[in-house]
Amino acid sequence: MCLAVPLQITEIHGADAVGERDGIRRKIRLDFIKNPQVGEYVIVHAGFAIERLSPEQALENMAAAREVENALREL
């Protein structure tokens, strides 16, 4: 099963980029995002940014992901 995750774009090098969440950095592709900008939030699935997120949406999604991660650690 694959999961789409929100990341903030921190670097752009053509169609390649770096996205970050909570200090974790991932290489991502921006082929599906028109005119991407450093600082924007995107949903990343299988290494590809597939949709932009508003900062509010991104922060809400990241908080939910942290909640799930914390719950799993308690198992």
Backbone as a ProteinNet text record, in pm:
[ID]
protein_1_A
[PRIMARY]
MCLAVPLQITEIHGADAVGERDGIRRKIRLDFIKNPQVGEYVIVHAGFAIERLSPEQALENMAAAREVENALREL
[TERTIARY]
83.7	0	89	55.6	127.9	44.4	112	45.5	95.2	5.6	45	71.2	179.7	217.5	238.6	207.1	232.7	378.5	439.6	576	583.2	676.7	700.8	822.7	811.1	921.7	1028.8	1151.5	1261.3	1369	1374.8	1471.5	1407.9	1442	1395	1513.5	1528.5	1633.9	1568.8	1506.7	1432	1307.5	1289.7	1174.4	1203.9	1328.5	1365.9	1355.8	1322.7	1311	1337.9	1341.8	1350.7	1229.6	1162.1	1049.1	1081.8	1023.9	1057.9	933.3	937	834.7	901.4	890.7	946.3	1093.5	1170	1312.9	1351.7	1254.5	1281.5	1273.9	1380.8	1389.1	1378.8	1306.5	1288	1307.1	1369	1375.1	1237.8	1189.4	1059.2	1067.3	968.6	955.8	838	852.5	750.5	680.9	685.1	630.8	483.6	406	261.4	220	315.8	286.3	332.9	239.6	273.2	333	448.4	517.4	535.1	599.6	620.2	713.8	694	775.8	826.5	948.9	1002.4	908.8	878.1	790.9	649.1	610.7	476.2	467.7	346.1	318.1	254.5	294.5	240.2	211.5	120	97	186.9	264.3	359	316.6	306.9	271.3	372.8	435.2	534	644.4	682.3	791.5	752.6	625.8	579.1	485.1	509	414.2	292.4	175.8	57.4	-45.7	-31	-129.2	-71.9	-104	-68.8	-165	-115.9	-198.7	-185.7	-293	-281.6	-200.6	-138.1	-65.4	-155.2	-281.1	-373.7	-400.8	-425	-448.7	-325.8	-209	-84.8	-60.3	-77.4	-53.2	-152.8	-276.2	-376.9	-340.7	-300	-261.4	-137.6	-41	80.7	51.8	-37.7	-75.5	-144.6	-230.5	-298.6	-197.5	-99.6	3	85	119.8	194	112.2	-17.4	-105.2	-106	-113.4	-110.5	24.7	133	268.1	283.9	236.7	246.3	164.9	46.7	-38.1	29.2	94.3	162	280.6	349.2	462.5	418.9	293.8	243.5	199.5	189.7	148.6	254.7
-116.4	0	123.9	220.3	347	454.6	549.7	656.7	789.5	882.5	1016.7	1099.5	1175.3	1253.2	1399.9	1490.9	1631.7	1666.3	1740.7	1789	1934.4	2006.9	2144.1	2143.7	2208.1	2215.5	2307	2254	2333.3	2365	2285.8	2309.4	2265.9	2336.5	2298	2300.7	2191.1	2178.1	2121.4	2207.8	2160.1	2087.4	1963.6	1883.1	1804.9	1807.5	1742.8	1844.5	1797.3	1886.7	1809.8	1884.7	1826.8	1876.6	1782.2	1815.3	1774.7	1845.5	1820.4	1823.5	1737.8	1738.7	1693.6	1774.4	1741.7	1702.3	1772.5	1746.8	1630.9	1560.1	1448.8	1502.3	1482.5	1534.6	1419.6	1443.8	1343.1	1406.4	1330.6	1373.7	1350.5	1449.4	1436.7	1489.4	1452.4	1502.1	1597.6	1700.3	1804.4	1805	1694.6	1688.8	1728.7	1707.1	1731.2	1864.5	1943.5	2070.4	2184.1	2269.9	2381.3	2495.5	2545.2	2657.1	2638.7	2529.4	2507.4	2612.8	2642.9	2742.6	2685.9	2723.2	2686.8	2745.3	2665.4	2707.7	2654.7	2612.7	2557.9	2417.9	2381.5	2247.1	2166	2039.1	1948	1813.1	1739.9	1600.3	1517.4	1426.5	1343.7	1197.8	1135.4	993.2	926.1	821.7	744.5	834.7	936.7	1023.3	1139.7	1149.9	1257.2	1350	1480.3	1578.2	1574.9	1548.5	1530.8	1642.2	1723.4	1829.5	1930.7	2057.8	2162.4	2157.7	2202.9	2217.6	2361	2412.2	2540.5	2515.1	2617.9	2598.7	2541.7	2585.7	2535.9	2386.3	2345.3	2202.9	2121	2170.4	2097.3	2080.1	2188.3	2179.9	2085.9	2087.3	1995.6	1850.3	1824.4	1688.3	1640.5	1729.3	1690.7	1662.5	1739.6	1714.1	1578.4	1545.3	1415.4	1301.7	1320.4	1217.8	1196.4	1305.4	1294.1	1218.6	1243.3	1175.6	1025.3	985.3	843.3	783.7	853.5	804.1	783.4	878.3	865.4	749.1	728.6	615.4	483.4	475.4	350.2	320.8	424	404	345.2	372.1	323.6	177.2	119.2	-21.1	-116.2
0	0	0	-81.7	-86.7	-19.8	39	109.9	54.6	29.3	-12.4	112.8	110.9	228.2	190.8	282.2	256.2	285.2	194	212.3	169	226.4	183.2	92	-22.7	-118.2	-59.6	-48	7	-96.5	-203.1	-311.3	-441.9	-549.6	-683	-777.1	-854	-954.8	-1080.2	-1160.1	-1276.2	-1229.3	-1277	-1234.6	-1106.9	-1061.5	-936	-823.1	-704.9	-591	-462.7	-354.4	-220.9	-143.5	-79.3	6.8	148.7	245.1	385.1	473.1	575.5	680.7	809.1	911.2	1042.9	1036.5	953.5	942.9	853.5	800.2	709	566	491.5	354.9	255.4	147.4	42.7	-94	-183.8	-323	-385.2	-457.9	-523	-665.6	-745.4	-882.9	-889.1	-973.4	-983.7	-1119.5	-1191.3	-1327	-1336.4	-1231.6	-1236.9	-1175	-1127.6	-1062.9	-1154	-1193.3	-1281.1	-1199.2	-1241.5	-1176.3	-1025.7	-983.7	-840	-782.1	-654.4	-585.4	-453	-417.3	-286.2	-180.2	-79.6	28.8	15.6	-106.2	-125.2	-66.6	-29.2	19.2	-92.8	-100.6	-201.3	-137.1	-199.3	-162.3	-253	-193.2	-267.9	-259.1	-375	-384.2	-475.9	-426.1	-502.8	-559	-482	-523.1	-612.1	-648.7	-736.1	-660.6	-671	-618.1	-710.2	-653.5	-737.6	-719.1	-614.6	-590.9	-493.6	-515.2	-419.7	-301.2	-187	-67.7	-17	39.9	109	236.3	290.5	416.7	526.2	531.1	633.1	614.9	489.4	461.9	498.5	459.5	484.6	633.5	710.5	854.9	921.3	875.5	929.6	897.7	773.2	732.9	808.7	827.5	898.2	1045.4	1105.1	1244.5	1257.3	1161.4	1163.3	1146.5	1059.3	1038.8	1166.2	1234.1	1360.9	1465.4	1467.5	1562.2	1537	1411.6	1376.2	1412.9	1379.2	1410.3	1561.3	1639.6	1785.7	1837.9	1782.5	1823.5	1790.7	1675.5	1636.1	1726.8	1773.3	1863.9	1997.6	2035.6	2163.4	2158.9	2040.4	2029.5	2078.4
[MASK]
+++++++++++++++++++++++++++++++++++++++++++++++++++++++++++++++++++++++++++

